[in-house]
Amino acid sequence: MKVVMLVLVAGAALLVVSLWSFWLAVRPPRIMVPGSPRDYRLPSAELTITGDGGVKLSAWMIPAVPARAPAETPVVVLLHGYPASKADMLPIASALHPAFALLVVDHRYFGASEGTATTLGFRERRDLRRVVDVLAGRGHVRIGVFGYSLGGAVALLAAAEDPRIRAVAAWAPFADLRVLGRDVYAIFWLAKYPLVELMLLWGRAFFGDDITRPSPEAAAAKLTIPVLLLGNREDEQIPFAHAERLQRALGANPRAEFAFAAGRHNDRAADLDRRLHEFFTKSLD
């Protein structure tokens, strides 16, 4: 009887821990990064874009200088990481301006966008397609995406489904949410495996689907467009093994480039701005 009770208590504890950690993952405390385009002397207009399921996404449109016809203007969508907001992308925007038009977007749930939770890329990839719809509706055809962390994963996922995206630069994206879950739950030793399976269960219960599929790794394997994968070898949030998995997935793509540097998750390589400018210049020409 004692053994049965212990098993029941352990099972109940596992359920509680898994639900609590899943809820924290999809509804984390949001970091409102201070700043606006004006702080970087960037001309801008505020946009509201209707994402998947009618969620309103907050964005800044920053025009290229000098102004050109949309079909002639390369435009780069900038996607922030988890759990930040679009202002975190302003240093990148400043580095790419004025050669590129820029659309800087808050993911659902984050920043000034609507949404009751993040789906860690699952619905965000569809949101990005709605963003591309807006750009295409304005006449843009030379469309690239830069994403950091979660934003990089979203960029890879969307590009595999939307041929209008002509180039992707992804910095520190995760390769697979299931693998990342096992990384996060590693402190629980063997219990990390049922915890990840319970994560999939909660995803289906709250979002109606397996939010870990497709994975960025599977999406990357389908890409033939130019891709720049950036990563830091001492990344403490997205282990460098994810960059290695993505590098292997992109191995058959002759237009894929890789730039790995020393540093932790938020450490910005000294040549990041230059690499991004050169990559998008040649890829969106």
Phi, psi and omega per residue, in radians:
M1 nan -0.711 3.130
K2 -1.081 -0.705 -3.133
V3 -1.102 -0.755 3.125
V4 -1.068 -0.772 3.133
M5 -1.099 -0.707 3.122
L6 -1.116 -0.721 3.116
V7 -1.111 -0.750 3.137
L8 -1.123 -0.729 3.129
V9 -1.148 -0.753 3.132
A10 -1.111 -0.724 3.108
G11 -1.104 -0.743 3.124
A12 -1.125 -0.702 3.125
A13 -1.116 -0.700 3.118
L14 -1.088 -0.732 3.112
L15 -1.090 -0.776 -3.119
V16 -1.114 -0.812 3.139
V17 -1.074 -0.747 -3.103
S18 -1.157 -0.752 3.140
L19 -1.178 -0.731 3.132
W20 -1.085 -0.789 -3.114
S21 -1.231 -0.626 3.091
F22 -1.125 -0.772 -3.125
W23 -1.100 -0.697 3.085
L24 -1.149 -0.589 -3.123
A25 -1.212 -0.687 -3.078
V26 -1.635 -0.193 3.056
R27 -2.345 1.057 -3.111
P28 -1.306 2.803 2.962
P29 -1.022 2.281 -3.077
R30 -1.538 2.442 3.099
I31 -1.753 1.933 3.096
M32 -1.526 1.719 -3.123
V33 -1.236 2.228 -3.138
P34 -1.257 2.682 3.059
G35 2.213 2.742 3.101
S36 -2.547 2.853 3.099
P37 -0.945 -0.566 -3.139
R38 -1.054 -0.589 3.132
D39 -1.128 -0.399 3.134
Y40 -1.871 0.230 -3.137
R41 0.995 0.692 3.124
L42 -1.826 2.198 3.049
P43 -1.174 2.485 -3.087
S44 -2.749 2.809 3.000
A45 -2.322 2.455 3.110
E46 -1.403 2.408 3.119
L47 -2.212 2.600 2.938
T48 -2.074 2.127 -3.080
I49 -1.991 2.338 3.118
T50 -1.464 1.993 -3.119
G51 -1.559 -2.915 -3.123
D52 -1.055 2.326 3.131
G53 1.299 0.220 3.100
G54 1.494 0.083 3.115
V55 -1.155 2.311 -3.139
K56 -1.510 2.156 -3.121
L57 -1.849 2.341 3.127
S58 -1.560 2.384 -3.084
A59 -2.596 2.775 2.962
W60 -2.021 2.291 3.011
M61 -1.778 2.138 -3.122
I62 -2.018 1.971 -3.052
P63 -1.321 2.693 2.999
A64 -1.266 2.749 3.109
V65 -2.296 2.203 0.000
P66 -1.307 2.806 -3.124
A67 -1.173 2.427 3.075
R68 -2.334 3.002 3.067
A69 -1.077 2.486 -3.107
P70 -0.922 -0.695 -3.108
A71 -1.123 -0.388 -3.129
E72 -1.708 -0.099 -3.022
T73 -1.777 2.041 3.028
P74 -1.210 2.376 -3.116
V75 -2.226 2.397 3.140
V76 -2.099 2.208 3.033
V77 -1.499 2.305 -3.131
L78 -1.942 2.173 -3.085
L79 -2.091 2.193 -3.061
H80 -1.404 3.063 3.137
G81 -1.648 -3.101 -3.107
Y82 -1.708 2.267 0.004
P83 -1.916 0.867 -3.015
A84 -1.557 -2.722 3.138
S85 -2.518 3.049 -2.969
K86 -1.095 -0.435 3.128
A87 -1.086 -0.374 3.111
D88 -1.139 -0.324 -3.115
M89 -1.609 -0.021 -3.076
L90 -1.119 -0.650 3.057
P91 -1.057 -0.661 3.080
I92 -1.166 -0.738 3.115
A93 -1.040 -0.734 3.137
S94 -1.106 -0.632 -3.129
A95 -1.238 -0.544 -3.097
L96 -1.557 -0.370 3.125
H97 -1.415 2.535 0.167
P98 -1.730 0.115 -3.042
A99 -1.184 -0.467 -3.078
F100 -2.107 2.548 2.840
A101 -1.337 2.595 -3.037
L102 -2.335 2.426 3.034
L103 -2.142 1.945 -3.039
V104 -1.838 2.116 -2.914
V105 -2.136 2.427 2.923
D106 -1.461 2.210 2.997
H107 -1.048 2.743 3.017
R108 -0.923 2.524 -3.127
Y109 1.352 -0.493 -3.065
F110 -1.692 2.776 3.076
G111 1.010 -2.324 -3.112
A112 -1.682 0.145 3.130
S113 -1.423 2.758 3.047
E114 -1.395 3.109 3.101
G115 2.154 2.394 -3.100
T116 -1.519 -0.250 -3.121
A117 -2.877 2.762 2.936
T118 -1.508 2.534 3.058
T119 -1.880 0.273 2.983
L120 1.016 0.589 3.061
G121 1.989 -0.417 -3.025
F122 -1.122 -0.969 3.088
R123 -1.529 -0.401 3.141
E124 -1.092 -0.550 3.122
R125 -1.155 -0.593 3.077
R126 -1.279 -0.598 3.042
D127 -1.035 -0.735 -3.134
L128 -1.111 -0.614 3.081
R129 -1.111 -0.620 3.086
R130 -1.190 -0.622 3.064
V131 -1.084 -0.783 3.112
V132 -1.118 -0.620 3.059
D133 -0.985 -0.760 -3.127
V134 -1.115 -0.792 -3.140
L135 -1.122 -0.776 3.127
A136 -1.103 -0.639 3.104
G137 -1.137 -0.411 3.084
R138 -1.563 -0.016 3.087
G139 1.755 0.064 -3.136
H140 -1.346 2.369 3.088
V141 -2.206 -0.324 -3.115
R142 -1.726 1.377 -2.958
I143 -1.941 2.199 3.043
G144 -2.148 2.889 3.128
V145 -2.353 2.304 2.942
F146 -1.972 2.287 3.098
G147 -2.368 2.477 3.110
Y148 -1.913 2.261 3.068
S149 0.994 -2.027 3.072
L150 -0.944 -0.719 -3.140
G151 -1.062 -0.611 3.100
G152 -1.179 -0.706 3.089
A153 -1.099 -0.758 3.119
V154 -1.065 -0.731 -3.136
A155 -1.061 -0.781 3.129
L156 -1.128 -0.769 -3.127
L157 -1.074 -0.810 -3.096
A158 -1.217 -0.674 -3.098
A159 -1.114 -0.533 3.122
A160 -1.219 -0.305 -3.088
E161 -1.948 -0.233 -3.036
D162 -2.241 1.818 -3.093
P163 -1.203 -0.150 3.105
R164 -1.260 -0.347 3.068
I165 -1.409 2.017 -2.989
R166 -1.702 -0.223 3.128
A167 -2.818 2.557 3.135
V168 -2.347 2.297 2.927
A169 -2.022 2.155 -3.077
A170 -2.192 2.136 -3.126
W171 -1.913 2.059 3.066
A172 1.026 0.753 3.059
P173 -1.381 2.727 2.984
F174 -1.454 2.662 -3.112
A175 -1.558 -0.577 -3.050
D176 -2.776 2.197 -3.120
L177 -1.104 -0.583 3.134
R178 -1.144 -0.748 3.107
V179 -1.142 -0.747 3.117
L180 -1.097 -0.650 3.080
G181 -1.053 -0.744 3.107
R182 -1.161 -0.580 3.056
D183 -1.100 -0.802 -3.101
V184 -1.157 -0.691 -3.097
Y185 -1.548 0.178 -3.071
A186 -0.993 -0.508 -3.133
I187 -1.136 -0.314 3.142
F188 -1.605 0.130 3.086
W189 0.987 -2.196 -3.056
L190 -1.166 -0.396 3.136
A191 -1.164 -0.220 3.133
K192 -1.088 -0.511 -3.101
Y193 -1.234 -0.891 3.051
P194 -1.130 -0.532 3.108
L195 -1.108 -0.701 3.103
V196 -1.182 -0.697 3.106
E197 -1.109 -0.638 3.076
L198 -1.194 -0.586 3.054
M199 -1.023 -0.723 3.109
L200 -1.134 -0.673 3.118
L201 -1.095 -0.822 3.141
W202 -1.131 -0.631 3.086
G203 -1.046 -0.761 3.111
R204 -1.160 -0.672 -3.104
A205 -1.159 -0.730 -3.050
F206 -1.593 -0.538 -3.041
F207 -2.051 -0.058 3.037
G208 1.362 0.203 -3.102
D209 -2.853 2.990 3.036
D210 -1.434 1.813 -3.029
I211 -1.316 -0.083 3.116
T212 -1.560 -0.061 -3.107
R213 -2.240 2.355 0.015
P214 -1.233 2.803 3.086
S215 -1.646 2.676 3.030
P216 -0.978 -0.598 3.124
E217 -1.082 -0.813 3.115
A218 -1.146 -0.662 3.116
A219 -1.124 -0.759 -3.108
A220 -1.058 -0.620 -3.116
A221 -1.136 -0.323 -3.127
K222 -1.602 -0.208 -2.973
L223 -1.405 2.396 3.020
T224 -2.093 -0.063 3.118
I225 -1.359 2.912 3.038
P226 -1.057 2.304 3.103
V227 -2.337 2.288 3.018
L228 -1.972 1.978 3.123
L229 -1.787 2.127 -3.132
L230 -2.022 2.529 3.115
G231 -2.797 2.794 3.117
N232 -1.998 2.300 -2.976
R233 -1.213 -0.438 3.134
E234 -1.823 0.465 -3.120
D235 -1.023 2.121 -3.104
E236 -1.628 -0.156 -3.126
Q237 -1.828 -0.807 3.039
I238 -2.014 1.687 -3.054
P239 -0.887 2.548 -3.068
F240 -1.041 -0.369 3.082
A241 -1.000 -0.472 3.094
H242 -1.188 -0.709 3.076
A243 -1.094 -0.668 3.129
E244 -1.161 -0.692 3.088
R245 -1.107 -0.747 3.134
L246 -1.181 -0.636 3.091
Q247 -1.067 -0.740 3.100
R248 -1.141 -0.698 3.138
A249 -1.112 -0.556 -3.135
L250 -1.564 0.082 -3.017
G251 -1.046 -0.506 -3.124
A252 -1.533 -0.039 -3.112
N253 -1.644 1.892 -3.100
P254 -1.207 -0.180 -3.106
R255 -1.766 0.152 3.113
A256 -1.506 2.445 3.102
E257 -2.198 2.675 -3.077
F258 -2.340 2.386 3.126
A259 -2.446 1.802 -3.118
F260 -1.971 2.414 -3.061
A261 -2.337 2.896 3.009
A262 -1.248 2.684 3.076
G263 2.277 2.978 -3.138
R264 -1.675 -3.018 -2.960
H265 -0.975 -0.826 -3.048
N266 -1.624 0.059 -3.122
D267 -1.324 2.199 -3.061
R268 -1.720 2.111 3.136
A269 -1.055 2.544 -3.081
A270 -1.070 -0.506 -3.084
D271 -1.781 0.267 -3.087
L272 -1.037 -0.848 -3.103
D273 -1.032 -0.800 -3.134
R274 -1.089 -0.787 -3.124
R275 -1.052 -0.778 -3.127
L276 -1.128 -0.762 -3.127
H277 -1.087 -0.803 -3.138
E278 -1.144 -0.722 -3.112
F279 -1.097 -0.875 -3.093
F280 -1.258 -0.527 3.107
T281 -1.069 -0.850 -3.117
K282 -1.346 -0.535 -3.057
S283 -1.407 -0.469 -3.120
L284 -1.867 0.228 -3.126
D285 -1.124 nan nan
